[in-house]
Amino acid sequence: MLSHKSQAIDNAPTAIHLRRGPPLSQVRSIAYDLWTSAHVQRMRAVGNEKSNAHFAPALQFFPPPVESEKVSHEWIQYVCDKYVRKAFRIQGLEHRSARPQTSQPVASTPEPAAAPPAPEPAAPTPAPVPAPTPTQAPAPTQAPAPPVLAQAAPFRIPPPPVFPTWMAPYTPAPSWPAEPPIKPRSRNPFL
């Protein structure tokens, strides 16, 4: 059973995602959204490792905000940075699940596309003797060193979008013809 505080911590990012809308953050709520079998299969196929490798491979360098019971500006900024601005992505940094597995290279011989059938030999030939295998294990390959935070690109807030003149906000034109200013009435009835 979850305590009140842990429910608030779990619901804070959920509320932000719901406010931002599913098209922006691509997050579905268990309680509020309808899940089809295709959504469930996609979630199982992607999983947390691949999702984190895509959205936040350098998450250890960017910890979430301090826990609080209400949705704060810091949480909103964190969710927008992670999903909309993709600020937690560092160039050249890949998660280990996104990298292809590179173990010992295996020599392969290409098979001919369509070789004509060979005639059957008259007498069977003895099978070739396989070469002796070495008893030593292959030397382990060293994994590349993880990137340092100093190599990360600095976080920059993107500039506001510049709109062409035809997309400028609508400002109504002044009324035509211009109306004369209203004169105050005099208290003197003879004027």
Phi, psi and omega in degrees: 000136182272142176282169181298320182293317181292328176295321179293322179294318180290326183278341181298307178294327179298316179297323179294316179297319179294323178292320181289328180100142181300327180297330181278308187265349178057035181243136179249143179267142178289322185278326190253341184255155177271129182253125174267170179294331177295320178296317181294317179297320179296318180295319179292324181290319183283305179073173183289320184297312181291323179295315178293326177295330180279309188273328185210070179291340180249037185296333180294338178275344183233082181291152178294164180297168179297142182296137176214164183274348181234162178288122182248170178298327180296319179293318179299316180297319181296314181294318178295320179296320185286313188261322184272308183273347182051047185283344183270007179269131179249132180297136178083358181256124178237149175283154184295334178285339179275342181280142175291145180289124179240094175257212180295135177291138181253126178281131180233145177258131180290139179274142177293148184295302180216093180269140178292149181295136180280147178292149181290136178286153182289316181237142179292140179264148180291148181290143179292147180278128180292149179290147180293141180271143179291148182272347180280145176283149178295150181294132180292143178275142180275134178286147178295147180292141179295149181293152180267152181301331180294336179279348183290148176290139180294146180284127178233137175281128182294147179291158178295150182293146178257123182263144173294165185298328181287348177257009182296154178302147183287127172237123183293145178287154178294149181294147184233135351287158181292135181277142179292151179295149181280129179271139176290144180283143179275153178277346180280120182288344182272356179268000000 
